[in-house]
Amino acid sequence: MDFFIQNGIEWIVWIQSLGAWLEALMKFFSFLGSEEFFLLAMPIFYWSINTDLGIRMGLVLLVNTSVNHIFKVAMGGPRPYWVSQRVTPMAAETSFGVPSAHAQTAAGVWGICAAWLRKPWAWIVATVVVLLIGFSRMYLGMHFLHDVLLGWLLGGLSVWAFTAYWDRAADWLKTQSFARQVGLAFLVSMILIGVSALTVAAQSGFVIPDEWLVNSARAGGDKIDPVSLSGAITPAATLFGLAVGLAWMALQGGFQATGSVTQRSLRYILGVIGILILWFGLGQVFPRGEFLLSYVLRYVRYVLVGFWVSGGAPWLFKKVNLVADPKS
């Protein structure tokens, strides 16, 4: 690993030497690979553009985020600016670096969009954006080349798996009862958290080197805390809530992102207000930290967020006549 780290530092120093004029552009592309961007984009597609694509984007995002947390804690790799003062930090991160979550989720979500569209231009756009997102993470001093490459590999594998098995899995799930669908979703959620818990336990004796602490402080932000279970609970709980909402909406006749531009816009505004109430509002009330009660309440909070996106908000849209009748 030392070989990759030392050579990776030289590569990043050279990239950063290209000039400060790239910083704003690189931060923009970095945002296009962030969880925040995808959490804004996925509801837009699900509620207001194309429901099927929105579902795929959401599931790919959450699965990749969960898998990324498992690999990050298990591998325990530092970020470039933690280990070398020659690297200028242009952002701040508290988790381990390998694999890059931005590279992985970008490859997964942009890739699944291209696979769904099945157009050459979509693959070209997705490839260029994914490459620039990975490059941006190195320019900003957040990741080594091997972090980005592993992220791309895992994200690409998720696109292959979803593309290969989506139809068969969806057809099988439709034959299962609501209770079985909920039980299966909960089991998957618990498996993801359980595997993450094992990796966290395996790293329980890890002591952050003083050099990492000193170097990371240059970027400001929170103190680095790479061995944490909270990062695993968030995507696993949201995944469970999203799956329950989808199964419940199927019992209500389903949901499709039909309607006028006004209806689509109002759906998104109303839906985001609900997300903010559940995510930000409950976040202010529920305790935070690395202890059991905090974990349980975090799980509940993100289950509600996931359910609101796929079930609660669409149900409300129907009740207030923000969905056009597909027969009209």
N, C-alpha and C positions, 0 to 999 in steps of 0.2 A: 504493500500500500504506500510506503514511503516513496517509492520510485514514482508512482502516479502523482502523488501530492507535490513532490519537488518539481517534476517536469510540468505539472499542471499550473503551478505558480508562475513559471516562466511564460507559459502560454497566455495566462490572464494578464500579466504585466504588459506583454506585447499588445494584446487587444486593447487594454486601457490606454496605451500610448497612442492609439489612433486619434485621440482628441476628445475634449470635453463636449464638442459640438454634437456628439452622438448620444449624450446622456438622456436628453428629453425623449428622443426617438426610442431608445432602448427601454426606458421606463414605460413607454406606451405599449411596446410589444410584450414586455413583461406582464403588464396588466391583462393583456389578451390571453395569458395563460394562467391567470390567478383564479382561485376559488371564488373570489368576490365577483369577477366578471361572469363566470359561468353560472353562479347563483342568481345573477340578474338576467342572463340570457336564457337559461332554461325555462323559467316561468313565462318569458315573452313568447317563446315558441309554443309551449304547452297550452297557455291560455289564449294566445292571440294570433298565432301564425299557423302552426301545424302540430296538432296534438301528438301524433305518432312520433315525429322527430323529437319533440320535446321530452317524451318519455325515454327514448333511447339516450338522449343527451344526459338526462338526469341520472339514469342508472349507470351509464359508463363513467360519469363523473364520480359518483359516490363509491362505486367499486374500486376505481383507481385510487381514490383518496384513501380508502381503507387499506388497500394493498401497499400503497406508498408508505403509510405510517409503520406497517409491520416491517418492511425492508429497512426503513430509516433507523428504527431503534435497534434492529438486529445487527445491522452493519456498523453503526456508530461512527460514521465518517464525519470529519469536521468540514466546516466551510472555509473557503480560501482566506477570507479576511480574519478568521480566527487564528490561523497558524502563521501568517506572514504580514508584517506591517508594510511590506512593499505593495500589497494589494489594497487599493482604495475602496472602502465600503460605500456604496451609493444607495444602500437600503439597509435593513436590519432584519435578522431572522433569529428565532430562538431554538429551532429544532436542528437535528443532525442534517447533513447535506446530501447524502447519497441514499437513494436516487433522487434526482430533481423532481419535485412534485409538479412544478410548472411544466417541465418537459413531458412528464408522464401524462398529466391530465390534458395537456394541449394535444399530444399525439392521439389520445383516446377520443376526446370530444370532437376536435376538428376532423379527425379521421372518420368517426362514425357519421358525421354530417356528409362528408364526401362519399362514403360508402352508400348512404341512403339516397343521395342525389344521383349517383351513378353517371356523372358527367365528367369528361376529361378536364374541363376547366375547374371543376370543384376539387379534384385531386391536385391540380397545379396550385390553386390558391391555398388549400390546406397544407400542402408540403412547404410552400414558401413561408407561410405564417408560422408553422411549427419550427422550421429551421431558425427563423429570426427570433422566436421566443427562446429557444435554447441558447442562441448566441447572446441574447440580451442578458440572460442569467449569468453568463461568464463575464460579460463586460461590466456588469454591476458588482462583480466580486462575490456573488452569492454561491457559485457552483464551479467545480472543476469539470473538465471535459468528460471524465468518466462518470460523473454524476448525471450529466445530461444524456450521455449515450445509453446508460442503463434505464433512465426514465423513458427515453424514446422507445427502447426495446419493450419495456413492460406495457406502455401505452399502445404500441402497435400490436402486441399480442392480444390485448383486450379488444381491439377492433376486429381482429381475425376471429376471436372466440364469439363475440356478439353477432358478427355477420354470419358465421357458420351455423350457430345454434339458436338464433333468435326465434325463427319461425317455429321450429320444433318445440322449443320451450314454451312459447306463447300458446301454441295449440294444446299442449299437455295441460298447462295451467287452467285453461278454459274448461277442462273436463273435471276439475277439482272443485270441491265445495268451498264456500267462503271461509269456513273455519279452517280447512286444510291449507288454503292459501295464506291465511294469517299465521298459522302455525309454522309453515315453511319459511315465511319471511322472518319471523321471530328467531327461528333456528339459525338461519344464515347470519342474522344480525349478531346473535350470541357467539357464533363461531368466529366471526371477524374480531369481536371484542376479546374473546378468549385467547385467540392466537396472539393478539397484541399484548394481552396481559402476560402471557408467557415470555414474550420478548422483553417486556418491561422488567419482569422478575429476574430474567437472566442478566440484565444490566443494572440490577439494584445496587451492586457494589461499585458502580462506575463513579469515579471522582473526576470532575471537570478540571483539566490542567489549568494552572494559574495563567499560563500564556494565552489560552483561549479566552479566559475571562478578561484579561487586560486588553487584548486585541479587539475583542468583540465590543467592548465598551466604547470604542471610537465611533461606532455607528449610532450610538444612542439607543433609545427604545428600551424594551424590557430586558432584564438579565436573561442570558441563555438558560434554557431549561429543557434539554433534549430528551430526558428520560421521563416521559409523561404519558399517562393513559388517557387523559382528556381528549387528545387529538384523535384517538381511535373511537371514542364514544360518539363524537359528533357525526361522522359520516355513516356509521353503522345504525345509529338511532334514526337519522333522517331517511336512510334507505328503508328501514322498517315502516316508518310512517308513510313514506311515499307508496310502498307496496300495499299497505292496508287501504289507503285512499283510493288507489286504482281498483282494487278488488271491490270496495264498497260502491264506487261510482258505477262499476259494471252492473251491480244490482239495481242501480237507479236509472238504468238505460244508457249509461255511458256519457261521454262528453266529447264534443268536437269543436275546434276553434273556428266556428262559423260566425257570420254576422258582418255588419257594416264596420267601417273604420272607426266610427264613434264607439260602437259596442266593444270592439277589440281594445281600444284605448282605455275606456272606462273599466274594463275587466282588469287590465294590467294595473291601473292606479288603485283600484279597490283591493286587488290581490296583494300588492306590495304593502298597503297599509296593514293588512292582516299579518303579513310576515313580520313587519316591524313591531307590531304589538306583541307577538309571540316570542320573537327572537330578542329584540332589544328590551321590551318591557319585562318579560320574565327573567331576562339576564340581569336586570337591575335588582330583582327581588330574590332570586335564588342565590345561595352562597356559592362561591367559587373556591377551588383548591383541589388538592390531591387527597381527598378522603371520601369514604363510602357515600355519605349523604349527598355530597356534591356530584358524584358520579351518577347517582340515581336520578337526581333532579335534572342534571344535564341531559340524561337519556330521555326523560319525560319531555323536556323542553323541545328537543330536536325531533322527537316523534311527532309532536304537535305541529311543528313547522312543516315536516314532510307530509303529514296528513292534510294540512291546510292547502298545500300546493296542489296535490293530486285529487283531493276529495272535498274538503271543506269549501274552498273558494269556488270550484266549479258548481257545487250544489247551490251556493249562494247566487252565482251568476244566473242560474236557471230561475231561481225564485224571484229575482228582480228584473227578469226579462232582458238580460244582457246577452242572451244566446239566441241566434236566429233559428227558426224552425227549418231543418234541412229539407223539408218537403215543400216549403214555400218558394 
